[in-house]
Amino acid sequence: MNKDEKSVVVVFLDKKPKRKKGICKFCGYHYSDFKETGFLGCPDCYKSFHPYIIKYLKGIHRSIEHKGKTPVRFKNEKE
């Protein structure tokens, strides 16, 4: 088996998924890990994955702003 054939076999047998999107520069966490678990690795992940997280949230909630009800006692404190 020559060098090219060996590299094809190695690529074929490599079962690790290709990671297309970013990696946190601080902790090394991958965006694909976030998509699988729903958790981020560290506070810097929010900075590293910000554009992806915004797009992800918009896909789920249709917005990134909270539009729920405000508790009555909070409304009274605010006035």
N, C-alpha and C positions, 0 to 999 in steps of 0.2 A: 504494500500500500504506500503510495507516494504522499508527499506533504499536503497536496491539495485534497486528496481523498480523506486524509486524516482530519483536516479542518472541517470538511463537510460532515463527517461522522460526529465530531465534537459538537458542532452547531445543532445537528439533528437530535442528539441525545441530551442537550442542555434543556432541562425542564423548567428553568427559572423564567417567569414571564418578563418580557421586555417592558421597561418602565419608560413611558413616553413623556411624562410630564415631570415637573420639578422635583428637586431634592432640597430639603432644608440645609442650608450651609452650616448651621450651628449644631444640629443633632444628627443629621444624616437621614432623617425620616423622609419617606417617599410619599408623594401625593396619592399614589395608588393604595398605599397602606391606609390613608385617611378614607378613601372611597370604600375600602373593605370593612374597616372597623368603625368609622364615624368619629374617631378620636385623632387628635394631633399629638405630636411628640413633645413639643415644648412651646413656650410663648413666641419664639421666633418663627415657628411654623406659620403663624397667622400672617406674618409679613411675607414670608416666602411664597405662600400659596394664596395670597389675597385675591388675585384675579380669578383663580379657579374656584375658590370658596364662594365668592360673590355669584358667579355663574351657577354653581351647584345649588345655592340657596334660592336663587331666582327660579330655577327649574322645579324646585320642590314647593316653594311658597308663593311663587309669582311676584314676590317683592322682597326687598331686604329691610323694609321698615315694618315695625310692629303696628298692627291696626286693630288690636284687640281692645277689650273694654278696660277702662281705668277704674280701679276700686273707688268706691264712694268716699271713703275716709281720705284717700290721696287727693281727690278733687277738692275736698274741704280744706286740707292743709295748704294746697296750692294757692287758694284765693286769698 
